[in-house]
C-alpha cells in the first residue's frame, strides 16, 4: 500500500474542515502531514475507570484511532474484526485507541464487555456529535478510523481489515 498517496488526501480533508485554519492565518501554511502531537488534534479523555488518557502518549507505536458507539451496528461488526487484528499485532507494537460517541456510559461499558474489547477505550459523553473531539477530528459518520505511524503521522483512513493488516505489517517493520 502506498501511504504517500493517502497523506495529501487526508491533509486536504482536515484542512478543508478547518483543522489547520489557525496555522494558515499565522502565515506558516498548512502542515503537510497531520500529526497527533499537534495541539489541535490532541485527544485526552476519560477511560472506563475515569482516568484521563492522552492519545499522544502512544506515539512510538502504530495506532488505530477508532471512533465508534455501542448503538452503531457497523461499528460493532468492525469491533469483532478488530479483536482478531489487535490480538495478532499488539505484541508487535500496535495499539487501538477507541473513542466512543456514546452518551450513555452504561451502554458503552456493556458493549466493551460484549465485544471483548481489550484495547484503550475513552468517552467524552454528552451530545456525542457536538463533542470537542468529534469536532476536532471532523467526524461526520461512524465507524471512522485513522491509522497513525510510529512518528505520530496520520497515514491512512478507514481501511478495510485486509488493508489494515497489510499496512500494519509495513508500519510495524519500520
C-alpha positions in Angstrom: 0.0 0.0 0.0 1.3 3.4 -0.9 0.7 5.6 2.1 2.1 8.7 0.4 -0.8 8.7 -1.9 -3.3 8.9 1.0 -1.5 11.6 3.0 -2.3 14.5 0.7 -6.0 13.4 0.7 -6.2 13.2 4.5 -4.4 16.5 4.9 -6.8 18.1 2.4 -9.8 16.8 4.2 -8.6 18.0 7.5 -7.6 21.4 6.1 -11.0 21.8 4.4 -12.6 21.1 7.8 -10.7 24.0 9.3 -8.4 21.9 11.5 -5.4 23.8 10.1 -7.0 27.2 9.7 -5.2 28.8 12.6 -1.8 27.8 11.2 -2.7 29.2 7.8 -3.8 32.5 9.4 -0.4 32.7 11.3 1.4 32.6 7.9 3.2 29.3 8.4 1.0 27.5 5.9 -0.8 24.2 6.4 1.1 21.3 7.9 1.9 18.7 5.2 1.0 15.6 7.3 -1.4 15.8 10.3 0.3 14.5 13.5 -1.2 13.5 16.8 1.2 15.8 18.6 -0.5 18.8 17.1 -2.3 20.5 19.9 -5.4 21.0 17.7 -5.7 17.2 17.3 -5.0 16.2 20.9 -7.3 13.7 22.4 -7.4 13.4 26.2 -10.5 11.7 27.5 -11.5 9.5 30.5 -11.3 5.7 30.2 -13.6 3.2 31.8 -12.1 3.9 35.2 -12.4 7.6 34.8 -8.6 8.2 34.3 -7.6 10.6 31.6 -5.8 9.0 28.7 -3.8 11.1 26.1 -3.6 9.8 22.5 -0.2 11.4 22.0 1.2 9.3 24.9 1.1 6.3 22.5 3.5 8.0 20.0 6.1 5.4 19.1 3.5 2.7 18.5 1.4 2.2 15.4 -2.1 3.3 16.5 -5.5 2.9 15.1 -7.7 5.8 16.3 -11.2 4.4 16.1 -14.4 6.4 16.5 -17.4 4.2 17.3 -20.5 3.8 19.5 -22.4 1.0 21.1 -25.6 1.8 19.2 -23.8 1.7 15.8 -24.2 -1.8 14.3 -21.4 -1.3 11.6 -19.1 -0.3 14.5 -20.0 -3.4 16.5 -19.3 -5.6 13.4 -16.0 -3.8 12.9 -15.1 -4.5 16.6 -15.3 -8.2 16.0 -12.7 -8.0 13.2 -10.5 -5.6 15.2 -10.4 -8.0 18.2 -8.6 -10.5 15.9 -6.3 -8.0 14.4 -5.4 -6.5 17.8 -4.6 -9.8 19.4 -2.3 -10.6 16.5 -0.4 -7.3 16.2 -0.4 -5.9 19.8 2.7 -7.8 20.8 4.5 -6.2 17.8 3.7 -2.6 18.9 0.2 -2.0 17.6 -2.4 -0.2 19.8 -6.0 0.8 19.2 -7.4 4.0 20.8 -11.1 3.7 20.8 -13.2 6.9 21.2 -16.8 6.3 21.9 -19.6 8.6 20.8 -21.9 7.1 23.3 -24.0 9.4 25.5 -24.6 6.5 28.0 -21.6 5.3 29.9 -23.5 2.2 30.9 -24.3 1.2 27.3 -20.6 1.9 26.3 -19.2 -0.3 29.1 -21.7 -3.1 28.3 -20.6 -3.0 24.6 -16.9 -3.2 25.5 -17.6 -6.3 27.6 -19.9 -7.9 25.0 -17.5 -7.3 22.1 -14.5 -8.5 24.2 -12.6 -5.2 23.6 -9.3 -5.2 25.4 -7.7 -2.0 23.9 -7.8 1.5 25.3 -11.3 3.0 25.3 -12.3 6.6 26.1 -15.5 8.5 26.1 -16.4 12.2 26.0 -20.0 11.9 26.9 -22.7 14.5 26.5 -24.1 15.3 23.0 -21.7 13.0 21.0 -21.9 14.8 17.6 -21.1 18.1 19.2 -18.3 16.8 21.4 -15.0 18.7 21.2 -13.0 15.6 19.9 -15.6 14.8 17.2 -15.4 18.4 16.0 -11.6 18.5 16.2 -11.3 15.4 14.0 -14.2 16.4 11.7 -16.1 13.1 12.3 -19.3 13.0 10.4 -20.0 9.3 10.4 -19.0 6.2 12.3 -17.2 4.0 12.3 -14.3 6.2 11.3 -10.7 5.3 11.9 -7.3 6.8 11.3 -4.1 4.8 11.1 -1.1 6.6 12.8 2.5 5.6 12.3 5.2 5.5 15.0 6.1 9.1 14.4 2.5 10.1 15.1 1.7 10.9 11.5 -1.8 10.0 10.1 -1.1 7.7 7.2 -4.5 6.2 6.3 -8.2 6.4 7.0 -11.0 3.9 7.1 -9.0 0.9 6.0 -10.8 -2.4 5.4 -9.5 -5.3 7.6 -7.3 -6.8 4.9 -5.9 -3.4 4.0 -5.3 -2.7 7.7 -3.3 -5.9 8.2 -1.2 -5.2 5.1 -0.5 -1.6 6.4 0.3 -2.9 9.9 2.9 -5.3 8.5 4.6 -2.5 6.7 4.4 0.1 9.5 5.5 -2.3 12.3 8.5 -3.4 10.2 9.8 0.2 10.1 
